[in-house]
């Protein structure tokens, strides 16, 4: 069987290791069991998900508004 060596960050490694069913479970098996979402997302998908997304509370909105007030255009719009 051919193999490939990949580099992953420590967080990804910890998640892979935690997903093993036993110490002898290979990372290849863990990856093959993973559920990968296929296809592109559409506006309809977003609209369907909206009822399940919690609304931002007042403190979040206040921080966004404060950041927008402090934001100013760049001196040079080409940079």
Backbone as a printed PyTorch tensor [residue, N CA C, xyz], in Angstrom:
tensor([[[  0.8390,  -1.1670,   0.0000],
         [  0.0000,   0.0000,   0.0000],
         [  0.8910,   1.2400,   0.0000]],

        [[  0.6040,   2.1800,  -0.8890],
         [  1.3600,   3.4260,  -0.9670],
         [  0.9580,   4.3420,   0.1790]],

        [[  1.8920,   5.1650,   0.6130],
         [  1.6120,   6.1180,   1.6830],
         [  2.1140,   7.4970,   1.2890]],

        [[  1.5910,   8.5110,   1.9610],
         [  2.0240,   9.8930,   1.8040],
         [  2.2790,  10.4550,   3.1930]],

        [[  3.2840,  11.2790,   3.3230],
         [  3.5690,  11.9630,   4.5770],
         [  2.9680,  13.3590,   4.4920]],

        [[  2.2280,  13.7490,   5.5300],
         [  1.6250,  15.0790,   5.5790],
         [  2.0580,  15.7760,   6.8590]],

        [[  1.9680,  17.0790,   6.8450],
         [  2.2440,  17.8720,   8.0490],
         [  0.9310,  18.4620,   8.5340]],

        [[  0.6870,  18.3460,   9.8380],
         [ -0.5040,  18.9330,  10.4390],
         [ -0.0820,  19.6680,  11.7050]],

        [[ -0.8670,  20.6330,  12.1230],
         [ -0.5170,  21.3480,  13.3500],
         [ -0.8820,  20.4830,  14.5600]],

        [[ -0.4340,  20.9200,  15.7260],
         [ -0.6290,  20.1070,  16.9360],
         [ -2.0990,  19.9360,  17.2880]],

        [[ -2.9080,  20.9510,  17.0580],
         [ -4.3340,  20.8380,  17.3640],
         [ -4.9680,  19.7510,  16.4950]],

        [[ -4.6510,  19.7420,  15.1990],
         [ -5.1870,  18.7210,  14.3020],
         [ -4.7090,  17.3360,  14.7340]],

        [[ -3.4480,  17.2290,  15.1440],
         [ -2.9100,  15.9400,  15.6040],
         [ -3.6620,  15.4600,  16.8500]],

        [[ -3.8880,  16.3520,  17.7870],
         [ -4.6090,  15.9660,  19.0140],
         [ -6.0320,  15.5030,  18.6940]],

        [[ -6.6770,  16.1980,  17.7390],
         [ -8.0410,  15.8110,  17.3650],
         [ -8.0540,  14.4510,  16.6810]],

        [[ -7.0970,  14.2220,  15.8010],
         [ -7.0050,  12.9040,  15.1620],
         [ -6.7630,  11.8150,  16.2000]],

        [[ -5.8190,  12.0520,  17.0990],
         [ -5.4910,  11.0670,  18.1230],
         [ -6.6980,  10.7800,  19.0150]],

        [[ -7.4480,  11.8270,  19.3540],
         [ -8.6300,  11.6500,  20.2100],
         [ -9.7400,  10.8950,  19.4880]],

        [[ -9.7610,  10.9480,  18.1630],
         [-10.8220,  10.2910,  17.3960],
         [-10.5530,   8.8060,  17.1710]],

        [[ -9.3820,   8.3310,  17.5720],
         [ -9.1030,   6.9030,  17.4030],
         [-10.0060,   6.0790,  18.3100]],

        [[-10.4410,   4.9260,  17.8120],
         [-11.2910,   4.0400,  18.6110],
         [-10.4720,   3.1840,  19.5640]],

        [[ -9.2120,   2.9730,  19.2370],
         [ -8.2960,   2.2200,  20.0880],
         [ -6.8880,   2.7110,  19.7960]],

        [[ -5.9380,   2.4210,  20.6690],
         [ -4.5580,   2.8490,  20.4040],
         [ -3.9830,   2.2750,  19.1000]],

        [[ -4.5220,   1.1590,  18.6370],
         [ -4.0370,   0.5510,  17.3930],
         [ -4.7350,   1.1010,  16.1550]],

        [[ -5.7500,   1.9320,  16.3450],
         [ -6.4820,   2.5320,  15.2280],
         [ -5.5610,   3.5100,  14.5030]],

        [[ -5.4190,   3.3450,  13.2030],
         [ -4.5120,   4.2100,  12.4460],
         [ -5.1830,   5.5410,  12.1240]],

        [[ -4.3500,   6.5530,  11.8830],
         [ -4.8870,   7.8490,  11.4740],
         [ -5.5960,   7.7290,  10.1260]],

        [[ -5.1260,   6.8540,   9.2670],
         [ -5.7980,   6.6400,   7.9800],
         [ -7.2330,   6.1760,   8.1980]],

        [[ -7.4340,   5.2700,   9.1350],
         [ -8.7910,   4.7900,   9.4200],
         [ -9.6550,   5.9080,  10.0050]],

        [[ -9.0610,   6.7200,  10.8770],
         [ -9.8020,   7.8360,  11.4620],
         [-10.2490,   8.7890,  10.3700]],

        [[ -9.3430,   9.1250,   9.4590],
         [ -9.6640,  10.0570,   8.3780],
         [-10.7300,   9.4700,   7.4610]],

        [[-10.6480,   8.1710,   7.1710],
         [-11.6420,   7.5360,   6.2930],
         [-13.0190,   7.4960,   6.9380]],

        [[-13.0800,   7.4560,   8.2740],
         [-14.3700,   7.4600,   8.9720],
         [-14.9670,   8.8560,   9.0550]],

        [[-14.1410,   9.8750,   8.8770],
         [-14.6040,  11.2590,   9.0310],
         [-15.6810,  11.5770,   8.0090]],

        [[-16.5820,  12.4480,   8.4050],
         [-17.6580,  12.8880,   7.5130],
         [-17.2430,  14.2150,   6.9080]],

        [[-17.0910,  14.2460,   5.5980],
         [-16.6960,  15.4640,   4.8900],
         [-17.9010,  15.9810,   4.1360]],

        [[-18.2530,  17.2270,   4.3820],
         [-19.3860,  17.8140,   3.6810],
         [-18.9890,  18.0900,   2.2370]],

        [[-19.8070,  17.6500,   1.3270],
         [-19.5490,  17.8460,  -0.0900],
         [-20.4760,  18.9120,  -0.6460]],

        [[-20.0820,  19.4860,  -1.7360],
         [-20.9330,  20.4520,  -2.4140],
         [-20.7490,  21.8550,  -1.8920]],

        [[-21.1680,  22.7850,  -2.6930],
         [-21.0610,  24.1810,  -2.3040],
         [-22.3120,  24.5920,  -1.5280]],

        [[-22.1360,  25.5990,  -0.7170],
         [-23.2560,  26.1260,   0.0590],
         [-24.0100,  27.1390,  -0.7880]],

        [[-25.2980,  27.1930,  -0.5890],
         [-26.1310,  28.1250,  -1.3450],
         [-26.8070,  29.0870,  -0.3860]],

        [[-27.4030,  30.1050,  -0.9260],
         [-28.1650,  31.0440,  -0.1160],
         [-29.3380,  30.3190,   0.5610]],

        [[-29.9090,  29.3620,  -0.1450],
         [-30.9940,  28.5750,   0.4400],
         [-30.5300,  27.8070,   1.6690]],

        [[-29.2800,  27.2750,   1.6290],
         [-28.7230,  26.5820,   2.7930],
         [-28.5920,  27.5390,   3.9740]],

        [[-28.1230,  28.7650,   3.6840],
         [-27.9880,  29.7590,   4.7400],
         [-29.3520,  30.1080,   5.3330]],

        [[-30.3330,  30.3430,   4.4950],
         [-31.6670,  30.6820,   4.9760],
         [-32.2570,  29.5470,   5.8120]],

        [[-32.0020,  28.3130,   5.4160],
         [-32.5080,  27.1650,   6.1740],
         [-31.8260,  27.0570,   7.5330]],

        [[-30.5570,  27.4870,   7.6220],
         [-29.8100,  27.3840,   8.8720],
         [-30.0990,  28.5360,   9.8320]],

        [[-30.6080,  29.6460,   9.3360],
         [-30.8060,  30.8300,  10.1790],
         [-31.6010,  30.5830,  11.4610]],

        [[-32.6750,  29.8010,  11.4380],
         [-33.4050,  29.5920,  12.6980],
         [-32.5660,  28.9020,  13.7880]],

        [[-31.5020,  28.2100,  13.4100],
         [-30.6730,  27.4930,  14.3780],
         [-29.4690,  28.3010,  14.8400]],

        [[-29.2560,  29.4800,  14.2640],
         [-28.1090,  30.3090,  14.6210],
         [-28.5540,  31.3060,  15.6740]],

        [[-27.8820,  31.3190,  16.8360],
         [-28.3100,  32.2580,  17.8820],
         [-28.0160,  33.6920,  17.4760]],

        [[-28.8680,  34.5910,  17.8990],
         [-28.6770,  36.0160,  17.6180],
         [-27.5600,  36.5510,  18.5010]],

        [[-26.8280,  37.5360,  17.9870],
         [-25.7760,  38.1770,  18.7740],
         [-26.4180,  38.9670,  19.9040]],

        [[-25.8010,  38.9070,  21.0920],
         [-26.3700,  39.6730,  22.2020],
         [-25.9310,  41.1390,  22.1030]],

        [[-26.4960,  41.9630,  22.9510],
         [-26.2830,  43.4130,  22.8850],
         [-24.8150,  43.7840,  23.0260]],

        [[-24.0650,  43.0770,  23.8670],
         [-22.6490,  43.4380,  24.0680],
         [-21.8410,  43.2190,  22.7890]],

        [[-22.1600,  42.1910,  22.0370],
         [-21.4670,  41.9450,  20.7690],
         [-21.7760,  43.0690,  19.7910]],

        [[-23.0200,  43.4420,  19.6930],
         [-23.4110,  44.5190,  18.7880],
         [-22.7400,  45.8340,  19.1740]],

        [[-22.6310,  46.1070,  20.4680],
         [-21.9820,  47.3330,  20.9200],
         [-20.4980,  47.3320,  20.5500]],

        [[-19.8200,  46.1840,  20.6840],
         [-18.4020,  46.1010,  20.3270],
         [-18.2080,  46.2790,  18.8230]],

        [[-19.1130,  45.7360,  18.0240],
         [-19.0200,  45.9060,  16.5660],
         [-19.2020,  47.3710,  16.2000]],

        [[-20.2000,  48.0210,  16.7930],
         [-20.4390,  49.4310,  16.5020],
         [-19.2640,  50.2990,  16.9340]],

        [[-18.6590,  49.9930,  18.0890],
         [-17.5020,  50.7600,  18.5570],
         [-16.3240,  50.5800,  17.6020]],

        [[-16.1120,  49.3690,  17.1390],
         [-15.0130,  49.1140,  16.1960],
         [-15.2490,  49.8360,  14.8800]],

        [[-16.4840,  49.8940,  14.4310],
         [-16.7940,  50.6020,  13.1900],
         [-16.5660,  52.1080,  13.3420]],

        [[-16.8680,  52.6690,  14.5020],
         [-16.6440,  54.0960,  14.7230],
         [-15.1540,  54.4230,  14.7160]],

        [[-14.3360,  53.4990,  15.2230],
         [-12.8890,  53.7250,  15.2890],
         [-12.2120,  53.4650,  13.9480]],

        [[-12.8540,  52.7430,  13.0680],
         [-12.2730,  52.3850,  11.7800],
         [-12.2520,  53.6150,  10.8860]],

        [[-11.1430,  53.8240,  10.2030],
         [-11.0600,  54.9450,   9.2690],
         [-10.4610,  54.4390,   7.9490]],

        [[-10.7450,  55.1350,   6.8740],
         [-10.2120,  54.6940,   5.5990],
         [ -8.6780,  54.7630,   5.5870]],

        [[ -8.0790,  53.9230,   4.7910],
         [ -6.6280,  53.9130,   4.6600],
         [ -6.1600,  55.2050,   4.0040]],

        [[ -4.9530,  55.6660,   4.3790],
         [ -4.3880,  56.8630,   3.7520],
         [ -4.1950,  56.6420,   2.2500]],

        [[ -3.7720,  55.4310,   1.9040],
         [ -3.5330,  55.1020,   0.5060],
         [ -4.4080,  53.9130,   0.1690]],

        [[ -5.4330,  54.0990,  -0.6230],
         [ -6.3600,  53.0140,  -0.9210],
         [ -5.7410,  51.9560,  -1.8080]],

        [[ -4.5220,  52.1480,  -2.2860],
         [ -3.8470,  51.1540,  -3.1210],
         [ -3.0070,  50.1900,  -2.2920]],

        [[ -2.8890,  50.4270,  -0.9910],
         [ -2.0630,  49.5270,  -0.1850],
         [ -2.8880,  48.6610,   0.7050]]])
